[in-house]
Amino acid sequence: MDKDTFFRKKTTINAGGKLIDMALPKVMGIINTTPDSFFADSRKMEVDAILQQAGKMLNEGADFLDIGAYSSRPGAADISAQEETDRLLPAVEAIVKDYPEAIISIDTFRANVAETAIKAGAHIINDISGGGLDDDMFSTVARLQVPYILMHMKGNPQNMQALAEYDDVFGEVYDYFVKKIYALKQLGVHDVIIDPGFGFAKKPEHSYALMNRMQELERLQLPVLAGISRKKMIYGLLGTTAAEALNGTTALNTIALMKGANILRVHDVKAAVEAITIFKATTLGYNNI
């Protein structure tokens, strides 16, 4: 990767009145308030467990906390907006109270759930569907004027794997982003982060093809989030399990950084922070980190 091109794209977002510069990569820690997310250790249903995990991640260097209350693993059960909100709000309110400096992202595809969480003190909306599962999402983001993580997915978590067919996966994902970014800009949304959606309506070969060309997303001139932590694209290739996929995750996160990722969304904050530190020492020079 050409280091000079890395710094040309838009890397600053405004989250809750705080300007966050992602020219140097950041870490987003995953907290799932669900009983069925694919990685068991990410499941935190009780407020005390949520706060303990939030504190641990912040102490380890997380720049963002991503709170999700709807499991998006392939084939996960659908739940109502009310149940999602009931799981989500206590987590957001507790973190806002105990860790007021934390920047909280809300992992939801429902506009009303997102708005409720933002009004409770969250700062960023992370939408796996890119507005595809709720027609009100883009207008809600524009009205709230919050950063928006735009991910690529086809279908929904219940049927997405049946839709994992592409002639040119990178070309289709790139064209999707061009159209969605245009729509968001027309509505006045200023802070957009793009996420290729590794593993979402994508077979492992599709995800690796996307990773191979991820640096070409540079042309969109927006921050890029890589969400690959402990996914099947890693443990399936290695013949292990999600619980055993930390080493593979670190290896692939390092490749993502070399391909221009601005945010690593991870279950294991300490390992990701260490990978970024080594990446910075390599790209910026040991004495400049």
Solvent accessible surface area in square Angstrom, and as a share of the most:
residue,aa,sasa,rsa
1,M,102,0.45
2,D,83,0.43
3,K,84,0.36
4,D,100,0.52
5,T,35,0.20
6,F,6,0.03
7,F,86,0.36
8,R,167,0.61
9,K,7,0.03
10,K,75,0.32
11,T,16,0.09
12,T,53,0.31
13,I,1,0.01
14,N,69,0.35
15,A,0,0.00
16,G,58,0.56
17,G,66,0.63
18,K,72,0.31
19,L,134,0.67
20,I,24,0.12
21,D,76,0.39
22,M,0,0.00
23,A,16,0.12
24,L,68,0.34
25,P,9,0.06
26,K,42,0.18
27,V,3,0.02
28,M,0,0.00
29,G,0,0.00
30,I,4,0.02
31,I,0,0.00
32,N,18,0.09
33,T,2,0.01
34,T,1,0.00
35,P,72,0.45
36,D,35,0.18
37,S,7,0.05
38,F,73,0.30
39,F,15,0.06
40,A,58,0.45
41,D,94,0.49
42,S,3,0.02
43,R,86,0.32
44,K,47,0.20
45,M,92,0.41
46,E,122,0.55
47,V,58,0.33
48,D,116,0.60
49,A,36,0.28
50,I,3,0.01
51,L,30,0.15
52,Q,140,0.62
53,Q,28,0.13
54,A,0,0.00
55,G,7,0.07
56,K,111,0.47
57,M,4,0.02
58,L,46,0.23
59,N,134,0.69
60,E,45,0.20
61,G,33,0.32
62,A,12,0.09
63,D,54,0.28
64,F,1,0.00
65,L,0,0.00
66,D,1,0.00
67,I,0,0.00
68,G,2,0.02
69,A,1,0.01
70,Y,15,0.06
71,S,7,0.04
72,S,22,0.14
73,R,81,0.29
74,P,71,0.44
75,G,53,0.51
76,A,1,0.00
77,A,68,0.53
78,D,91,0.47
79,I,25,0.13
80,S,63,0.41
81,A,29,0.22
82,Q,116,0.52
83,E,73,0.33
84,E,0,0.00
85,T,22,0.13
86,D,83,0.43
87,R,43,0.16
88,L,2,0.01
89,L,41,0.20
90,P,56,0.35
91,A,0,0.00
92,V,0,0.00
93,E,92,0.41
94,A,15,0.12
95,I,0,0.00
96,V,50,0.29
97,K,165,0.70
98,D,71,0.37
99,Y,70,0.27
100,P,91,0.57
101,E,133,0.60
102,A,6,0.05
103,I,12,0.06
104,I,1,0.01
105,S,0,0.00
106,I,0,0.00
107,D,16,0.08
108,T,3,0.01
109,F,18,0.08
110,R,37,0.13
111,A,6,0.05
112,N,92,0.47
113,V,2,0.01
114,A,0,0.00
115,E,30,0.13
116,T,51,0.30
117,A,1,0.00
118,I,24,0.12
119,K,148,0.63
120,A,27,0.21
121,G,25,0.24
122,A,6,0.04
123,H,26,0.12
124,I,0,0.00
125,I,0,0.00
126,N,5,0.03
127,D,0,0.00
128,I,10,0.05
129,S,6,0.04
130,G,0,0.00
131,G,13,0.13
132,G,52,0.50
133,L,66,0.33
134,D,29,0.15
135,D,139,0.72
136,D,86,0.45
137,M,0,0.00
138,F,28,0.12
139,S,57,0.37
140,T,5,0.03
141,V,0,0.00
142,A,15,0.12
143,R,148,0.54
144,L,38,0.19
145,Q,94,0.42
146,V,16,0.09
147,P,1,0.00
148,Y,0,0.00
149,I,0,0.00
150,L,0,0.00
151,M,6,0.03
152,H,3,0.01
153,M,12,0.06
154,K,50,0.21
155,G,34,0.32
156,N,43,0.22
157,P,1,0.01
158,Q,76,0.34
159,N,67,0.35
160,M,2,0.01
161,Q,74,0.33
162,A,85,0.66
163,L,72,0.36
164,A,1,0.01
165,E,114,0.51
166,Y,34,0.13
167,D,161,0.83
168,D,74,0.38
169,V,11,0.06
170,F,6,0.02
171,G,21,0.20
172,E,67,0.30
173,V,0,0.00
174,Y,38,0.15
175,D,78,0.41
176,Y,37,0.14
177,F,0,0.00
178,V,69,0.40
179,K,145,0.61
180,K,44,0.19
181,I,20,0.10
182,Y,141,0.54
183,A,39,0.30
184,L,0,0.00
185,K,84,0.35
186,Q,123,0.55
187,L,88,0.44
188,G,27,0.26
189,V,3,0.02
190,H,118,0.53
191,D,18,0.09
192,V,1,0.01
193,I,0,0.00
194,I,0,0.00
195,D,7,0.04
196,P,1,0.00
197,G,1,0.01
198,F,0,0.00
199,G,22,0.21
200,F,23,0.10
201,A,0,0.00
202,K,4,0.02
203,K,74,0.31
204,P,60,0.38
205,E,107,0.48
206,H,24,0.11
207,S,0,0.00
208,Y,67,0.26
209,A,42,0.33
210,L,2,0.01
211,M,6,0.03
212,N,95,0.49
213,R,82,0.30
214,M,4,0.02
215,Q,73,0.32
216,E,42,0.19
217,L,1,0.01
218,E,35,0.16
219,R,142,0.52
220,L,28,0.14
221,Q,75,0.33
222,L,8,0.04
223,P,1,0.00
224,V,4,0.02
225,L,0,0.00
226,A,0,0.00
227,G,5,0.05
228,I,0,0.00
229,S,3,0.02
230,R,16,0.06
231,K,30,0.13
232,K,132,0.56
233,M,6,0.03
234,I,4,0.02
235,Y,49,0.19
236,G,43,0.42
237,L,127,0.63
238,L,99,0.49
239,G,67,0.64
240,T,52,0.30
241,T,68,0.40
242,A,13,0.10
243,A,74,0.58
244,E,108,0.49
245,A,0,0.00
246,L,65,0.32
247,N,126,0.65
248,G,11,0.10
249,T,3,0.02
250,T,44,0.25
251,A,57,0.45
252,L,11,0.06
253,N,3,0.02
254,T,47,0.28
255,I,74,0.38
256,A,0,0.00
257,L,0,0.00
258,M,106,0.47
259,K,46,0.19
260,G,4,0.03
261,A,0,0.00
262,N,0,0.00
263,I,1,0.00
264,L,0,0.00
265,R,38,0.14
266,V,2,0.01
267,H,18,0.08
268,D,33,0.17
269,V,2,0.01
270,K,118,0.50
271,A,22,0.17
272,A,3,0.02
273,V,44,0.25
274,E,87,0.39
275,A,9,0.07
276,I,10,0.05
277,T,57,0.33
278,I,120,0.61
279,F,16,0.07
280,K,43,0.18
281,A,25,0.20
282,T,110,0.64
283,T,39,0.23
284,L,42,0.21
285,G,28,0.27
286,Y,172,0.66
287,N,140,0.72
288,N,107,0.55
289,I,97,0.49
